[in-house]
Amino acid sequence: MNRENLGKEIEAMLYLASELEIKELAKFYNINMEKMVECLDELGEEKKNSGINLKIEKGMVYFETNPKYGERVYNFFNQESKPKKLSRAAMETLSIIAYKQPVTKSHIESIRGVSVERVIHNLEEKGLVYSSGKLETIGRPNLYSTTDNFLNYLNIENLTMLPNYTEIRQELEATKDESQNLKIENEL
């Protein structure tokens, strides 16, 4: 059997088996280990500019994704972990949970003034919040907290990196005062 066909057969076997023992391949093809390793090296060289690389390690051979495409592959398979866009209601609810956690649904509803049952359910499905326990009171309502996916969504390492609520409120009030002053000036 020529080396090209041998390489293609091994490639097909690796596709199905995920990994193979080099010793078993050499035995199956009735060739010595040295020739088998040479053949695998050739196959690896042939694949190095493709989307997969041939890896030989501890007597085993397997395919792995080419690191050159790692970020793209990672982003493709992790699309669900980072939602594209959240609704205003979801962002408001998520903000309340982030700053007040652990917090009950009724506390969130008292702040927002509307039911958040569906919104919380959607945030849980997206993996941004979870039920972190029960409040020790009548009815034992769920307490909600943010997840690591929430941190990833905001591209922050921990909750201390969230903007300071007091500072933001002062900035918003200053901006509001400026816009009112401009409006008054324009009316004059």
N, C-alpha and C positions, 0 to 999 in steps of 0.2 A: 504494500500500500504506500502511495506517495505521501509526503509530509503535508501537502495542501489538503488532501482529503482527510487525513488523520486529524488535522487541526479543525476542520469543519465538523467532523463527527464529535470530537471532544466538546466543541462549542455547543452542539445540539444537546449533548448529555448534560453539560453544565446548566444549560437553560432549564432542563427538567429537574435536575438534582440539587441545584443551588450550590453545592460544593462536592468535590470528589477527592478521594485520597490518591495521591500521585502513584503510590505503590500499587494500588488496585488497577489503575489505568495501564501501567507498565505491564503488569501481569496479564491483563485482558488482551492487550495488543502483542504480547509475547516479545517485548523489546526491553532492553536494560533501562535502568532508572536514568542514566545519563542522557540517553537518546530521548526519553520521554520529557525530561526537563528542558532539553534543547527545543523540542517541538512546542512545549508550552511557552517557552521564552519567545519563540517566533510568533505564536498566536498572540501573546501579550503585546509584542511590538506592533503587530498588525492592528490591534484594537486600541492602542494608546491615544489615537486622535479621534476616536469615536465617543459615543456617550457612555460607554462602559470600559472599564479597565480589568485586565486579568490580574488577579492577586495570587501569589504563591506564598504560603505561610505555614510553618510547622507541619510540612508534609501534605498539606491540603492545597487545593486550587479552587478558586471561586471567582465570580465576577462581582465587581462593585461599581457604583456609579462614578463617573469621571469627576474628580473634585472641581474641575473647570466649570462644570454645570451645576454644582452643588446648591448654590443659592437659588437658582431658578427652580430646581427640583423641589427644594424645601418649600419655597413660596407656593408652588402648585399644590403640593399635598397638604399645606396648612392654611388654605384659603378660609376654611370654616372657622378656624380659631381666631381670625381677625375679621369681624364683620366690616363690610365696606362703609356703611353709613347707618347710623341709628336715628330713629325718629326723635322729634323734640321731646315727646313724652318719655321715651326711653332714656334720653340723655338727662332729663330732669330727675327721673327716678334713680338712675345710676349715680348721679351727683349726690343726691340725698343719702343713698346707701354708703357711698364712698366716705362722706364727711361725718356721718352719724353712726356708722357701723359699730357693733351689731345693732340693727334697728328692726322694729316690727312693721308689718304691712300697715297696721292702723296708724302708726306714727307717721309713716310716709304719706298716707292718705290725708292725715290732718294737716300736713304741710302743703301738699299739692291741691287739696280740696276736691279730688276726684278719686274714683276707684283705680287701684293699680294692680289688681289681680292678674289681668292679662299681660300687662307690661312686665311684671316680675317673672311670670311664666316664660315669656319670650327671652328675657335676659338670662334666665336659668338655662334655657335651651341653647343659647349662644355661648354659654359657659363663662359669662361675665360676673354672675352672682350665684351664691348658693345658700342653702339653709344651714346656718352655722350653729344652730342649737334652738333651745326653747326658752322663752322668758318664764321665770318661776312666778307665775301669777294665775289668776283664774282663767281657764281655757288654754293655758300654756301655748301662746302663739309662737310661730316660727320667728327666729331672728335671722336677718339677712346680712351677709357680708360680701365683699368683692373677692374675686379669685385672682390667681396669677395671670390668667388670660386678660383680665381687666388691666393689669399693669402693662402687659404686652401691647394691648390695644392702644394705650396712651403712650407707649414707648418710655415708660419710667421703671425704675428699679424697685421702688417701695412707696408706700403711702406718704411718707414725709416729703416726697417730691411733688405732691399735689400742690397747686397754687394755694397760698394762704387766703382764706375766705375774707378776712378783715381787710387785707391789702386790696383785694379785688373790689370789694364793696366801696372802699375809699376812692379807688380809681374810677369806678362807675359813677359815683356821686360827683366827682370832680368833672368828669366828662359831661354829665347831665347839667351841672352848673354852667359850664362853658357854653354848651349849646343853647341854654336859656338866655345867657348874656348876649350871644350872637343874634338870637332871635329878636331880643329887645333892641339891640343896635340897629338891626336891619329895618325894624319898624319905625325907628326915628328917622 
